[in-house]
């Protein structure tokens, strides 16, 4: 992985943590996510208007991607209704690199160097330690099934999108269409689950959702582009440095506690990032 791709993925990680914080800061998280998905879909439409139609072989990947991204957003939205950013985010994002590494190595023939694999494992250890507080600090455990569901969805769309973008041969086209489909699927699913209560109200929810959509779209466009140039498992692992940013945002913005365990976990995550660059 070149230094340019490396820095681009780190920038994407910061954007990812930022849009999650924007969803968390709102009082109506379902409505904020509805706006975010809708604006993403509009951005996607603007992008695909400049692109050729995808080949027939690309559409199964796009449909699968839209479904998995919508599942991720559903799980994440419900998790944030029960937990802090600095707890939900590590659980939702943390196990995905390990799942991706195992699947990529065993079934997709991805070649990951020893130092990179070690870095991913160290990242995983730090993330698990960071998430341990849900059991020891009296926080709601209702977040757990949703957070772990988001983690599985993260691993799923990482693999599907990385491979799908390679089949398409055009990351810009692929990302544009996946967010169009995701916006439609997510809106239909949330309306089915919450009815009219899922509709966004007035006020800053539109600003938060729109800003989150721009950050999310840019973040993922960079990530999918990077997956066409570097091993999927490595890109996925580097994206998880967003956990560092999320912990800091949660501490400074939301007043979430920064304990010794959190500090050690953050140090392990940083060490894992360094190992992936050796």
C-alpha positions as CSV (number, residue, x, y, z in Angstrom):
1,X,0.0,0.0,0.0
2,X,1.4,3.4,-1.0
3,X,1.7,6.3,1.5
4,X,-0.9,8.2,-0.5
5,X,-3.5,5.4,-0.2
6,X,-2.5,5.0,3.4
7,X,-3.2,8.7,4.3
8,X,-6.4,8.7,2.2
9,X,-7.8,5.8,4.2
10,X,-6.9,7.5,7.5
11,X,-8.7,10.6,6.3
12,X,-11.7,8.4,5.4
13,X,-11.6,7.0,8.9
14,X,-11.9,10.5,10.4
15,X,-14.9,11.3,8.2
16,X,-16.5,8.0,9.3
17,X,-16.2,8.8,13.0
18,X,-17.5,12.3,12.3
19,X,-20.7,11.2,10.6
20,X,-21.4,8.7,13.4
21,X,-21.0,11.5,15.9
22,X,-23.5,13.6,14.0
23,X,-26.1,10.8,14.2
24,X,-25.4,10.3,17.9
25,X,-25.7,14.0,18.7
26,X,-29.3,14.3,17.5
27,X,-32.3,13.4,19.7
28,X,-34.1,11.7,16.8
29,X,-31.4,9.3,15.5
30,X,-33.9,7.4,13.3
31,X,-34.9,10.7,11.6
32,X,-31.3,11.8,11.2
33,X,-30.3,8.5,9.6
34,X,-33.3,8.8,7.2
35,X,-32.1,12.2,6.1
36,X,-28.5,10.9,5.8
37,X,-29.5,8.0,3.7
38,X,-31.8,10.1,1.5
39,X,-29.1,12.7,0.8
40,X,-26.6,10.0,0.1
41,X,-29.0,8.6,-2.5
42,X,-29.3,12.0,-4.1
43,X,-25.5,12.4,-4.2
44,X,-25.3,9.0,-5.7
45,X,-27.8,10.0,-8.4
46,X,-25.8,13.0,-9.3
47,X,-22.7,10.9,-9.5
48,X,-24.2,8.1,-11.6
49,X,-25.7,10.6,-14.0
50,X,-22.1,11.2,-15.2
51,X,-21.3,7.5,-15.5
52,X,-22.1,4.7,-17.9
53,X,-24.7,2.1,-16.7
54,X,-23.1,-0.8,-14.9
55,X,-22.6,-4.1,-16.7
56,X,-25.1,-6.9,-16.0
57,X,-22.4,-8.8,-13.9
58,X,-22.2,-5.8,-11.6
59,X,-25.9,-5.6,-10.5
60,X,-25.9,-8.6,-8.2
61,X,-23.0,-7.1,-6.3
62,X,-24.8,-3.7,-6.2
63,X,-28.1,-5.2,-4.9
64,X,-26.3,-7.2,-2.2
65,X,-24.3,-4.1,-1.2
66,X,-27.5,-2.0,-0.9
67,X,-29.1,-4.6,1.3
68,X,-26.1,-5.0,3.6
69,X,-25.5,-1.3,3.9
70,X,-29.1,-0.8,4.9
71,X,-28.8,-3.6,7.5
72,X,-25.7,-1.9,8.9
73,X,-27.5,1.4,9.2
74,X,-30.5,-0.2,10.9
75,X,-28.4,-2.0,13.5
76,X,-26.3,1.1,14.1
77,X,-29.2,3.4,14.5
78,X,-30.9,1.2,17.1
79,X,-27.5,0.6,18.9
80,X,-27.1,4.4,19.3
81,X,-30.5,4.6,21.0
82,X,-29.0,2.5,23.8
83,X,-25.3,3.2,24.1
84,X,-22.5,5.8,24.0
85,X,-20.5,6.6,20.9
86,X,-17.3,5.3,22.5
87,X,-18.9,2.0,23.3
88,X,-21.2,1.3,20.4
89,X,-18.7,2.4,17.8
90,X,-15.9,-0.1,18.9
91,X,-18.3,-2.9,19.1
92,X,-19.9,-2.1,15.7
93,X,-16.6,-1.6,13.9
94,X,-14.2,-3.7,16.0
95,X,-14.7,-7.3,14.9
96,X,-15.1,-6.5,11.2
97,X,-11.4,-6.5,10.3
98,X,-10.9,-9.9,11.9
99,X,-13.9,-11.4,10.1
100,X,-12.7,-9.8,6.8
101,X,-9.2,-11.1,7.3
102,X,-10.3,-14.7,7.9
103,X,-12.8,-14.7,5.0
104,X,-10.4,-12.9,2.7
105,X,-7.5,-15.3,3.5
106,X,-9.5,-18.6,3.4
107,X,-11.9,-18.0,0.6
108,X,-10.8,-15.0,-1.5
109,X,-7.1,-15.7,-1.8
110,X,-6.1,-12.3,-0.4
111,X,-2.4,-12.2,0.5
112,X,-1.7,-10.4,3.7
113,X,1.9,-10.1,5.1
114,X,2.7,-11.4,8.6
115,X,3.2,-7.9,10.0
116,X,-0.1,-6.8,8.5
117,X,-1.9,-9.8,10.0
118,X,-0.3,-9.1,13.4
119,X,-1.4,-5.5,13.1
120,X,-5.0,-6.5,12.5
121,X,-4.9,-8.9,15.5
122,X,-3.5,-6.2,17.8
123,X,-6.2,-3.8,16.5
124,X,-8.7,-6.4,17.4
125,X,-7.4,-6.9,20.9
126,X,-7.4,-3.2,21.6
127,X,-11.0,-2.9,20.3
128,X,-12.2,-5.8,22.4
129,X,-10.6,-4.2,25.5
130,X,-12.3,-0.9,24.7
131,X,-15.7,-2.6,24.4
132,X,-15.3,-4.4,27.7
133,X,-16.7,-1.5,29.6
134,X,-20.2,-2.3,28.5
135,X,-20.0,-5.2,31.0
136,X,-18.2,-3.4,33.8
137,X,-19.6,0.2,33.8
138,X,-23.3,-0.5,34.1
139,X,-24.2,0.6,30.5
140,X,-27.2,-0.8,28.8
141,X,-26.6,-4.3,27.3
142,X,-29.5,-3.7,24.9
143,X,-27.0,-2.2,22.5
144,X,-25.1,-5.5,22.2
145,X,-27.2,-7.4,19.6
146,X,-27.5,-4.3,17.4
147,X,-23.8,-3.5,17.7
148,X,-22.7,-7.0,16.8
149,X,-25.2,-7.0,14.0
150,X,-23.6,-3.8,12.7
151,X,-20.2,-5.5,13.0
152,X,-21.2,-8.5,10.8
153,X,-22.8,-6.1,8.3
154,X,-19.6,-4.1,8.2
155,X,-17.6,-7.2,7.3
156,X,-20.2,-8.2,4.8
157,X,-20.3,-5.0,2.8
158,X,-16.5,-4.6,3.0
159,X,-16.0,-7.8,1.1
160,X,-18.9,-7.4,-1.2
161,X,-18.0,-3.8,-2.1
162,X,-14.3,-4.5,-2.6
163,X,-15.0,-7.4,-4.9
164,X,-17.9,-5.6,-6.6
165,X,-15.9,-2.5,-7.4
166,X,-13.2,-4.8,-9.0
167,X,-15.9,-6.4,-11.1
168,X,-17.2,-3.0,-12.1
169,X,-13.7,-1.7,-12.8
170,X,-15.0,1.8,-11.8
171,X,-15.2,2.6,-8.0
172,X,-17.0,5.9,-8.7
173,X,-19.8,4.2,-10.6
174,X,-20.1,1.4,-8.1
175,X,-20.3,3.7,-5.0
176,X,-22.8,6.0,-6.6
177,X,-25.2,3.2,-7.5
178,X,-24.8,1.4,-4.1
179,X,-25.9,4.5,-2.3
180,X,-28.9,5.0,-4.6
181,X,-30.0,1.5,-3.8
182,X,-29.1,1.8,-0.1
183,X,-31.2,5.0,0.2
184,X,-34.3,3.3,-1.2
185,X,-33.9,0.0,0.7
186,X,-33.2,1.8,4.1
187,X,-36.1,4.1,3.8
188,X,-38.5,1.3,3.0
189,X,-37.2,-0.9,5.8
190,X,-37.4,1.9,8.4
191,X,-40.8,3.0,7.4
192,X,-41.9,-0.7,7.7
193,X,-40.4,-0.9,11.2
194,X,-41.3,2.5,12.6
195,X,-44.1,3.8,10.3
196,X,-44.6,7.6,10.3
197,X,-42.4,7.9,13.4
198,X,-39.4,7.3,11.1
199,X,-40.0,10.4,9.1
200,X,-37.7,13.3,10.0
201,X,-39.1,16.4,11.6
202,X,-38.1,20.0,11.2
203,X,-35.0,21.8,12.4
204,X,-31.4,20.9,12.7
205,X,-32.1,17.2,12.0
206,X,-31.8,18.1,8.3
207,X,-28.5,19.9,8.8
208,X,-27.1,17.0,10.8
209,X,-28.3,14.4,8.4
210,X,-27.0,16.3,5.3
211,X,-23.6,16.9,6.8
212,X,-23.4,13.3,7.9
213,X,-24.3,12.2,4.4
214,X,-21.5,14.2,2.8
215,X,-19.0,12.9,5.3
216,X,-20.2,9.3,4.9
217,X,-20.2,9.4,1.1
218,X,-16.7,10.8,0.9
219,X,-15.4,8.4,3.5
220,X,-16.7,5.3,1.7
221,X,-15.9,6.5,-1.8
222,X,-12.2,6.7,-0.7
223,X,-12.4,3.3,1.0
224,X,-13.8,1.5,-2.0
225,X,-11.3,3.2,-4.3
226,X,-8.5,2.0,-1.9
227,X,-9.8,-1.5,-2.0
228,X,-9.2,-1.6,-5.7
229,X,-5.5,-0.9,-5.1
230,X,-4.7,-2.7,-1.8
231,X,-5.7,-5.9,0.0
232,X,-9.3,-5.6,1.3
233,X,-8.4,-6.8,4.8
234,X,-5.7,-4.2,5.1
235,X,-7.9,-1.3,4.0
236,X,-10.6,-2.5,6.4
237,X,-8.2,-2.6,9.3
238,X,-6.9,0.9,8.6
239,X,-10.4,2.2,8.4
240,X,-10.9,1.0,12.0
241,X,-8.6,3.7,13.2
242,X,-11.8,5.7,13.1
243,X,-12.3,4.2,16.5
244,X,-9.4,6.4,17.8
245,X,-11.3,9.4,16.4
246,X,-14.6,8.3,17.8
247,X,-13.2,7.8,21.3
248,X,-11.7,11.3,21.2
249,X,-15.0,12.8,19.8
250,X,-17.0,11.0,22.5
251,X,-14.7,12.3,25.2
252,X,-14.5,15.9,24.1
253,X,-18.0,16.4,22.6
254,X,-20.2,14.2,24.7
255,X,-18.3,14.1,27.9
256,X,-17.9,10.3,27.9
257,X,-15.3,9.0,30.4
258,X,-11.7,8.4,29.4
259,X,-10.6,5.7,31.7
260,X,-7.2,3.9,32.0
261,X,-8.7,0.9,30.1
262,X,-9.8,3.2,27.3
263,X,-6.3,4.8,27.1
264,X,-4.6,1.4,26.9
265,X,-7.0,0.2,24.3
266,X,-6.4,3.3,22.2
267,X,-2.6,2.7,22.5
268,X,-3.1,-0.9,21.3
269,X,-5.1,0.3,18.3
270,X,-2.4,2.8,17.4
271,X,0.2,0.0,17.6
272,X,-1.8,-2.1,15.3
273,X,-1.9,0.7,12.7
274,X,1.9,1.0,12.9
275,X,2.3,-2.8,12.4
276,X,0.2,-2.7,9.3
277,X,2.8,-0.2,7.8
278,X,5.9,-2.3,8.6
